[in-house]
Amino acid sequence: MTRMLGRPEHAHVNRRFAERLDDKGSLIVVHRGVATGSVAENTIEAVRAALRSGGDVVELDAVASHDGVLFAFHDGMEPILLGVPQNLQHLSADRIRTLRHLRIAGSARDGRVPELGDLLAALPDDALINLDRSWPWWETLLPWLDEQGVTERILLKCHATDETRLQLLRAHPEPYPFMPICRTLAEAERIVADPALNTIGIEMLAADADSPFVDRDVIVGLRERGVFAMANAEVLTSGPPLFAGLDDDRSVFGDPNAGWGAILELGIDAIQTDWPWLLHAYRERRLVRA
């Protein structure tokens, strides 16, 4: 029997995520796709590489140009990835179309920043996407997503404290699967209890082991209420640990049982990672031992 995610009235919308979780047991969420070799993050090639590396869900970022065209890019990374100082939010779509990813320079591909619509259209029908950083543009993005026909394949997210964006999601007629970013259990409980939101997961931020999210009973309690729990194992270059130091670095350069394994032992259903092929191999070894 497929695990129920979200509210019963939205079972048809949440079916693909529920079936993927039921099939895999735990989900590998690939952070910005796989960016290695001549592949840049948030590109069609990065998503394809993520899926071929064992990813179950691919996290992508969205940004709108100054004139409202949606692109797949993590804004703020322009100097590092594109070699320009301006945030894409402040550039026209035509100007963005002239930019090239530095990582792809010299390869056979042109290195353009993909428009979000082109990227979604290029993906296989069974690809599941976690769309990050899109919430500043929800007023226009949500109706645009409706036109793409991707309701069952897109998992939206925003901070649990962002009441302005939450109200846009509540009011929108299409019940997109939703995963709030939560720092406290109270935030998670409030969102899960909200009948106007189609909440199927919780992205849990835990600065240290004292966080209530680093507690198996809490995770089980969320699961019983029809949501999955996701921990971030990716290691960012700034800020506190995303999940109590149980991260990719510990897993890849030390003992994976002390990183990814410790996360899974808590009963957490999804791990976001920059190393999907290694996490996939680790998950398979755990299944064989079980």
C-alpha positions in Angstrom: 0.0 0.0 0.0 1.4 3.4 -1.1 2.2 5.7 1.8 -0.2 8.6 2.1 1.3 12.1 1.8 -0.6 15.2 2.6 -4.3 15.4 3.0 -6.6 12.7 1.5 -8.4 15.2 -0.8 -5.0 15.9 -2.5 -3.9 12.3 -2.8 -4.2 12.4 -6.6 -1.8 15.4 -6.7 0.7 13.9 -4.3 0.7 10.5 -5.9 4.0 10.8 -7.7 5.9 11.8 -4.6 4.2 9.2 -2.5 5.0 6.4 -5.0 8.6 7.5 -5.3 9.0 7.4 -1.5 7.2 4.1 -1.3 9.4 2.6 -4.0 12.8 3.9 -2.7 12.2 3.8 1.1 14.1 7.1 1.4 14.6 9.9 -1.1 17.9 11.3 -2.5 17.3 14.9 -3.2 20.0 16.3 -5.5 21.2 19.9 -4.6 21.1 22.0 -7.8 21.6 18.9 -9.9 25.0 17.4 -10.4 27.6 20.1 -11.3 30.9 18.4 -12.1 33.3 18.3 -15.0 31.9 20.6 -17.6 28.4 20.6 -16.2 27.0 23.7 -14.4 24.4 23.7 -11.7 20.8 24.4 -12.4 21.1 23.3 -16.1 19.4 20.6 -18.1 22.6 18.6 -18.1 22.9 18.9 -14.3 19.4 17.5 -13.9 20.0 14.6 -16.3 23.3 13.8 -14.5 21.5 13.9 -11.1 18.9 11.4 -12.3 21.5 9.1 -13.8 23.5 9.4 -10.5 20.7 7.8 -8.5 18.7 11.0 -7.5 15.0 10.6 -6.8 14.2 14.4 -6.7 16.2 17.2 -8.1 16.3 20.6 -6.3 16.5 23.6 -8.7 16.5 27.3 -8.1 14.5 30.0 -9.9 14.9 33.7 -10.4 13.0 36.2 -12.5 14.7 38.7 -14.7 13.9 42.5 -14.3 11.2 42.1 -17.0 9.7 38.9 -15.5 11.2 36.0 -17.5 11.9 33.0 -15.3 15.4 31.4 -15.3 16.9 28.4 -13.5 19.7 30.0 -11.4 20.7 30.6 -7.8 20.8 34.4 -7.7 23.7 35.8 -5.7 26.1 33.4 -7.4 26.5 35.5 -10.5 30.2 36.6 -9.8 31.3 33.0 -9.2 29.2 31.2 -11.9 28.9 33.8 -14.6 31.7 36.3 -14.0 29.3 39.3 -13.7 28.6 41.4 -10.6 24.9 42.1 -11.2 22.1 40.0 -9.7 20.0 38.5 -12.5 16.9 40.1 -10.8 18.2 43.4 -12.0 19.0 42.4 -15.6 16.7 42.0 -18.6 16.0 38.6 -20.1 17.8 39.6 -23.3 20.9 40.5 -21.2 20.7 37.2 -19.3 20.5 35.3 -22.6 24.0 36.7 -23.5 25.6 35.4 -20.3 27.5 32.1 -20.2 28.4 29.7 -17.3 32.2 29.9 -16.8 32.3 26.2 -16.0 31.1 25.3 -19.5 33.6 27.5 -21.3 35.5 25.5 -23.8 33.0 22.6 -23.9 30.8 21.8 -26.8 27.7 23.3 -25.1 27.0 27.1 -25.2 26.6 27.5 -21.4 23.5 29.6 -21.4 21.5 30.2 -18.3 18.4 28.1 -19.1 14.9 29.5 -19.0 12.9 27.6 -16.4 10.3 26.7 -19.0 12.9 25.2 -21.4 14.4 23.2 -18.5 11.1 21.7 -17.4 10.1 20.9 -21.0 13.4 19.0 -21.5 13.0 16.7 -18.5 11.6 13.2 -18.6 7.9 12.9 -17.5 8.9 11.0 -14.3 11.4 13.7 -13.1 10.4 15.2 -9.7 11.5 18.7 -8.9 11.9 20.6 -5.6 11.8 24.3 -6.7 13.8 26.5 -4.3 14.1 30.3 -4.1 11.0 30.8 -6.3 8.9 32.3 -3.6 9.6 36.0 -4.4 7.8 35.5 -7.7 4.9 33.3 -6.6 2.3 35.9 -7.6 3.2 35.4 -11.3 5.1 32.1 -11.0 2.1 30.0 -9.7 -0.2 30.9 -12.6 2.7 30.3 -15.0 3.3 26.8 -13.5 -0.4 26.1 -14.0 0.2 26.6 -17.7 3.1 24.1 -17.7 0.9 21.3 -16.4 3.5 20.2 -13.8 1.4 20.3 -10.5 2.1 16.7 -9.6 5.9 17.0 -10.3 6.8 20.2 -8.5 7.4 20.5 -4.8 7.3 24.2 -3.7 9.0 25.6 -0.6 9.4 28.8 1.3 10.2 29.7 4.9 7.6 28.7 7.4 7.6 32.3 8.8 6.9 33.9 5.4 3.2 34.7 5.9 3.0 36.8 2.7 4.0 33.9 0.5 2.0 31.3 2.5 -1.1 33.4 1.9 -0.4 33.4 -1.9 -0.2 29.6 -1.8 -3.3 29.2 0.3 -5.3 31.4 -2.1 -4.0 29.7 -5.2 -6.6 27.2 -6.7 -4.0 24.6 -7.8 -2.9 22.7 -4.6 0.9 22.4 -5.3 2.7 20.0 -3.0 4.5 22.1 -0.4 7.5 21.7 1.9 8.1 24.6 4.4 11.6 25.4 5.6 11.3 25.0 9.4 13.8 25.9 12.2 11.5 24.9 15.1 9.0 22.2 15.8 6.3 24.8 16.5 6.7 26.1 12.9 6.4 22.6 11.5 3.3 21.8 13.6 1.6 25.1 12.6 2.1 24.4 8.9 1.1 20.8 9.0 -2.1 21.7 10.8 -3.1 24.3 8.2 -5.9 22.8 6.0 -5.4 25.4 3.2 -1.8 24.1 2.4 -1.0 20.9 0.7 2.0 20.1 2.9 3.7 16.8 2.1 7.1 17.4 3.7 9.2 19.4 6.1 12.6 20.7 5.4 14.2 20.7 8.8 17.1 23.0 9.8 19.0 21.9 12.9 22.0 23.9 13.9 23.1 21.3 16.5 22.1 18.1 18.2 19.9 19.9 20.7 17.3 20.7 18.0 14.0 18.8 18.4 14.4 17.7 14.8 17.3 15.4 15.9 14.8 13.1 17.6 13.3 10.0 16.2 10.0 10.4 18.0 9.5 13.8 16.4 10.2 12.3 13.0 7.8 9.5 13.5 5.1 11.9 14.7 5.5 13.9 11.5 5.2 10.8 9.4 2.1 9.8 11.2 0.6 13.1 10.1 1.2 12.4 6.5 4.5 14.4 5.9 8.0 13.3 5.2 11.1 14.8 6.9 14.0 16.1 4.9 17.5 16.8 6.2 20.1 18.9 4.3 23.4 17.1 4.1 25.0 19.5 1.6 27.7 21.7 3.1 27.5 25.4 2.3 30.4 27.8 2.4 28.9 30.0 5.0 26.5 29.8 7.9 25.8 27.2 10.6 25.5 23.5 9.9 22.2 22.6 8.2 21.6 19.4 10.1 23.6 19.1 13.3 26.9 18.4 11.4 25.5 15.1 10.0 26.6 16.1 6.5 28.2 15.2 3.2 31.7 16.0 4.4 31.4 13.6 7.3 29.9 11.0 5.1 32.3 11.3 2.1 35.6 12.0 3.9 34.9 10.1 7.1 32.4 7.4 8.0 29.1 7.5 6.1 27.4 5.7 9.0 28.2 8.7 11.1 26.6 11.1 8.6 24.0 9.8 6.2 23.5 6.7 8.3 22.8 8.7 11.4 20.2 10.7 9.5 18.5 7.6 8.2 18.5 6.0 11.7 16.4 8.9 12.9 13.7 7.8 10.5 14.2 10.8 8.2 12.8 10.1 4.7 14.8 12.4 2.5 18.4 13.6 2.3 19.5 16.5 0.2 23.0 16.0 -1.0 25.7 17.1 -3.4 27.0 13.5 -3.8 24.0 11.5 -5.0 25.9 8.7 -6.6 27.7 8.0 -3.3 24.6 8.3 -1.2 22.8 6.0 -3.7 25.5 3.4 -3.3 25.4 3.7 0.5 21.6 3.3 0.5 21.8 0.2 -1.7 24.4 -1.3 0.7 22.1 -0.6 3.6 19.2 -2.3 1.8 21.3 -5.4 1.1 22.3 -5.7 4.8 18.7 -5.2 5.9 
